[in-house]
Amino acid sequence: MPETDARLALLKDWLSRDLGLHPERVEPASADASFRRYFRAFSDGSTFIVMDAPPGKEDVRPYLKVTRLLEGLGAHVPHVHEADIERGLLLLEDLGGTHYLSRLNAGDDPERLYGDALRVLADIQVRGEEAAAELPPYDREVLARELALMPEWFLGKHLALELSTADSQMIAAAFEFLMVEALAQPAVFVHRDYHSRNLMVVGDRVSGAGRSGARVHGAGMTGVGARGSAGGNGSGRNPGVLDFQDALRGPIGYDLVSLLKDCYISWPRERVVGWVSGYRGLLRTQGGETGGRLAGSDEAEFLRWFDLIGVQRHIKVLGIFARLWYRDGKAGYLNDLPLTLDYVRDTCARYAELRDLARLLEQRVVPELPLANARVAPDARAKS
């Protein structure tokens, strides 16, 4: 029996024998860029999401920890009903299947959707100082490791570019500049993937309302921060927030740029700058002394924070999207490379410290990307 089928059989047995749910059916709900899989279980008129995180490849403990922290800040994350840490199985609240990206693509009002997302983000950043202290730091080591993905996987593996010594030195200097700028920003609770595919449009419905509290099985864990509500502290509040297990304590601009310079949907620069300005105002008016500190000395400084951490993020993402294909055989992210590259090009052209990198991108990367995508397209289609 294939390993994935064995995991699904284990999951169904856990639901029925250990939890007594006896679901009428279990069907795939989604997958992500890791080894985690998600299934939707239908049981007695309620639905649940079951996370399958194979031990040895994934660890559910960070997910449980960050769930507790975010619920404590009022964010609507999927409430954990049951957890088996040793077997890598979680029974979660079902936030439905409508993510922000689908509604934005369907023409829903972005002001309303982003307004909700920005208010939740402000709550997390302003109120989350103690929670952020429980997270690992987004430090130089992490930043350097992430930036290094782009030369290896995107430039080297995908585009097959051969860099001169001068090119490599220039890239290293640009990366050093980006790390120094990132570490100079105020440090807050950073979700790390706060974008339209991880934000769900939810109403007042809470699936699985008959299961209160949370039971956690496995050494070293005692509770998930539940208060007897099937939906957790943020039940019913838009947006529902997913995929937060890799949270760190780091630059204030990071989650804001994840949302407003999303790798899956783009907006005109003028509109993005307006949202950034409005968010800074939200921090200042609702965050008191803390919000004032997080908002920077003026709008220019805050926008600079936003822009430059965006370059760091999107350089990292170029490497990750390429690696997902060459290492993991996941082709879907190759189509998102052009928009991600456009973000890097646009911002590098705006800052003198990054003009040399902008020149390299325009002269050598832009012409090669469509050729590289076309080169791997047949294999990518075969694996899709």
Sequence and secondary structure as in RCSB ss.txt:
>XXXX:A:sequence
MPETDARLALLKDWLSRDLGLHPERVEPASADASFRRYFRAFSDGSTFIVMDAPPGKEDVRPYLKVTRLLEGLGA
HVPHVHEADIERGLLLLEDLGGTHYLSRLNAGDDPERLYGDALRVLADIQVRGEEAAAELPPYDREVLARELALM
PEWFLGKHLALELSTADSQMIAAAFEFLMVEALAQPAVFVHRDYHSRNLMVVGDRVSGAGRSGARVHGAGMTGVG
ARGSAGGNGSGRNPGVLDFQDALRGPIGYDLVSLLKDCYISWPRERVVGWVSGYRGLLRTQGGETGGRLAGSDEA
EFLRWFDLIGVQRHIKVLGIFARLWYRDGKAGYLNDLPLTLDYVRDTCARYAELRDLARLLEQRVVPELPLANAR
VAPDARAKS
>XXXX:A:secstr
  HHHHHHHHHHHIIIIIT    SEEEEEEE SSS EEEEEEETTEEEEEEE  TTT  SHHHHHHHHHHHHTT 
B   EEEEETTTTEEEEE   S BHHHHHHTT  HHHHHHHHHHHHHHHHHH HHHHTTS B  HHHHHHHHTHI
IIIIIIIIS     HHHHHHHHHHHHHHHHHHHHS EEEE S  STTSEE   S  TTTT  S EEESTT    S
  S TT TTTT SSEE   TT EEEETHHHHHHHHT TT    HHHHHHHHHHHHHHHHHHSHHHHHHHT SSHH
HHHHHHHHHHHHHHHHHHHHHHHHHHTT   GGGGGHHHHHHHHHHHHTT GGGHHHHHHIIIIIHHHHHHHHHH
HHHHHHHH 
